[in-house]
Amino acid sequence: MELKGKNVIYSGGFGGIGQAGVKELLKSGAKYLTIFDVDENKEAMTEFKKSYPGATIDFIPVDMRKKESITAAFKSAVKKMGHFDVLVNGCGIMRDSEVDPTIEINLLGLMHSTLIALPYMDKSSGGRGGTIVNISSVVGLEPFSLCPVYVASKHGVTTFTRCLGDKIYYDRFGVNMITICPGLTDTNLINNFPSRCIFKFTEQQAIALANAKHQSAEVCAKNMIKVIETGKNGAVYMLDLGNIKEITIPKWHQPTFLEN
Ligand SMILES: NC(=O)c1ccc[n+]([C@@H]2O[C@H](COP(=O)([O-])OP(=O)(O)OC[C@H]3O[C@@H](n4cnc5c(N)ncnc54)[C@H](O)[C@@H]3O)[C@@H](O)[C@H]2O)c1
């Protein structure tokens, strides 16, 4: 999808990957960009508006832990924007000791956001279709033992998004469902990484991992924009160390139908 002239909602737009993503979307010509986040970052907002005076940039507070808050945010966004073509679900936390908030924000919030957005975009009932990008992680592709709670939330994101990427939904809604899986990216999410793991005795392994190679949020965001522009419905893209790789996940089971 060409982004020029498009209306975009970016959930988590004041985060590390979020701010870089918002800038790239505006650079690519997004016309109206609404940020959903828990608090406004006034400094970032001023900077966006100064750098991209041709676009309308808005902020709507949302708490991804509350379905009513997500519903109200979309209602208010659509009232102001008229419609949206792209939704990026990019909120997230990594604090494995906080099991409920991790699942509420990373998985339930993202599921509600997607399901609330779809009827607004639904081509079969007057919407324009579009693209929904759900941000998972490389740890949403396979086990990563130090943060099992975060990992489970991200596996949920990957599989939920792949399910909605089925042709049966695309043919009706006209909405591309794309999963992106960033590798380690320099943002606050992974600051003091050992404290984010579930068991303290894994600290040494966590310290070693914190020293592994990272990509910058800017590099990750540039590749996310490429994926929005060219990505396939239902596809999963790993965005790691500046590279984009489409991931093929094996299928293990087919239902056996009863013969008549
Ligand atoms: N940084 C990484 O290494 C990395 C790797 C893979 C995936 N990710 C994913 O990328 C996405 C963005 O993460 P980031 O690295 O930019 O982290 P970040 O901490 O910089 O940004 C997270 C954003 O989520 C928002 N948020 C948190 N709780 C919220 C709530 N209850 N309601 C609304 N908004 C809330 C924060 O305000 C923030 O803007 C997340 O989904 C994260 O899991 C990050």
The ligand as an SDF file (V2000), in Angstrom:
LIG
                    3D

 44 48  0  0  0  0  0  0  0  0999 V2000
   12.6260   -3.2420   21.7920 N   0  0  0  0  0  0  0  0  0  0  0  0
   12.7180   -4.4970   21.4000 C   0  0  0  0  0  0  0  0  0  0  0  0
   13.7920   -5.1220   21.4670 O   0  0  0  0  0  0  0  0  0  0  0  0
   11.5220   -5.1930   20.8090 C   0  0  0  0  0  0  0  0  0  0  0  0
   11.7400   -6.4140   20.1280 C   0  0  0  0  0  0  0  0  0  0  0  0
   10.6430   -7.0770   19.5980 C   0  0  0  0  0  0  0  0  0  0  0  0
    9.3890   -6.5500   19.7230 C   0  0  0  0  0  0  0  0  0  0  0  0
    9.2040   -5.3610   20.3850 N   0  0  0  0  0  0  0  0  0  0  0  0
    7.8270   -4.8760   20.4830 C   0  0  0  0  0  0  0  0  0  0  0  0
    7.7330   -3.6320   19.8190 O   0  0  0  0  0  0  0  0  0  0  0  0
    6.6480   -2.8720   20.3720 C   0  0  0  0  0  0  0  0  0  0  0  0
    7.1680   -1.4840   20.7390 C   0  0  0  0  0  0  0  0  0  0  0  0
    8.1060   -1.6310   21.7830 O   0  0  0  0  0  0  0  0  0  0  0  0
    9.3190   -0.6290   22.0620 P   0  0  0  0  0  0  0  0  0  0  0  0
   10.5470   -1.4430   22.0600 O   0  0  0  0  0  0  0  0  0  0  0  0
    9.2210    0.5640   21.2190 O   0  0  0  0  0  0  0  0  0  0  0  0
    9.0160   -0.3010   23.5980 O   0  0  0  0  0  0  0  0  0  0  0  0
    8.6810    1.0590   24.3550 P   0  0  0  0  0  0  0  0  0  0  0  0
    8.6410    0.7050   25.8050 O   0  0  0  0  0  0  0  0  0  0  0  0
    9.6200    2.1240   23.9320 O   0  0  0  0  0  0  0  0  0  0  0  0
    7.2200    1.4120   23.8100 O   0  0  0  0  0  0  0  0  0  0  0  0
    6.0790    0.7470   24.2690 C   0  0  0  0  0  0  0  0  0  0  0  0
    4.8810    1.6710   24.1050 C   0  0  0  0  0  0  0  0  0  0  0  0
    3.7180    1.0070   24.6380 O   0  0  0  0  0  0  0  0  0  0  0  0
    2.9990    1.9580   25.4040 C   0  0  0  0  0  0  0  0  0  0  0  0
    2.1900    1.3110   26.4380 N   0  0  0  0  0  0  0  0  0  0  0  0
    2.6160    0.5320   27.4620 C   0  0  0  0  0  0  0  0  0  0  0  0
    1.5740    0.1960   28.2450 N   0  0  0  0  0  0  0  0  0  0  0  0
    0.4750    0.7570   27.6870 C   0  0  0  0  0  0  0  0  0  0  0  0
   -0.9070    0.7740   28.0250 C   0  0  0  0  0  0  0  0  0  0  0  0
   -1.3820    0.1490   29.1240 N   0  0  0  0  0  0  0  0  0  0  0  0
   -1.7670    1.4340   27.2200 N   0  0  0  0  0  0  0  0  0  0  0  0
   -1.3130    2.0970   26.1170 C   0  0  0  0  0  0  0  0  0  0  0  0
   -0.0130    2.1350   25.7570 N   0  0  0  0  0  0  0  0  0  0  0  0
    0.8580    1.4670   26.5350 C   0  0  0  0  0  0  0  0  0  0  0  0
    4.0790    2.8250   26.0540 C   0  0  0  0  0  0  0  0  0  0  0  0
    3.5460    4.0480   26.5580 O   0  0  0  0  0  0  0  0  0  0  0  0
    5.0340    2.9930   24.8830 C   0  0  0  0  0  0  0  0  0  0  0  0
    4.6770    4.0770   24.0810 O   0  0  0  0  0  0  0  0  0  0  0  0
    6.1560   -3.6870   21.5690 C   0  0  0  0  0  0  0  0  0  0  0  0
    5.0480   -4.4590   21.1860 O   0  0  0  0  0  0  0  0  0  0  0  0
    7.3150   -4.6110   21.8780 C   0  0  0  0  0  0  0  0  0  0  0  0
    6.9030   -5.7790   22.5530 O   0  0  0  0  0  0  0  0  0  0  0  0
   10.2370   -4.6700   20.9040 C   0  0  0  0  0  0  0  0  0  0  0  0
  1  2  1  0
  2  3  2  0
  2  4  1  0
  4  5  1  0
  4 44  2  0
  5  6  2  0
  6  7  1  0
  7  8  2  0
  8  9  1  0
  8 44  1  0
  9 10  1  0
  9 42  1  0
 10 11  1  0
 11 12  1  0
 11 40  1  0
 12 13  1  0
 13 14  1  0
 14 15  2  0
 14 16  1  0
 14 17  1  0
 17 18  1  0
 18 19  2  0
 18 20  1  0
 18 21  1  0
 21 22  1  0
 22 23  1  0
 23 24  1  0
 23 38  1  0
 24 25  1  0
 25 26  1  0
 25 36  1  0
 26 27  1  0
 26 35  1  0
 27 28  2  0
 28 29  1  0
 29 30  1  0
 29 35  2  0
 30 31  1  0
 30 32  2  0
 32 33  1  0
 33 34  2  0
 34 35  1  0
 36 37  1  0
 36 38  1  0
 38 39  1  0
 40 41  1  0
 40 42  1  0
 42 43  1  0
M  CHG  2   8   1  16  -1
M  END
$$$$
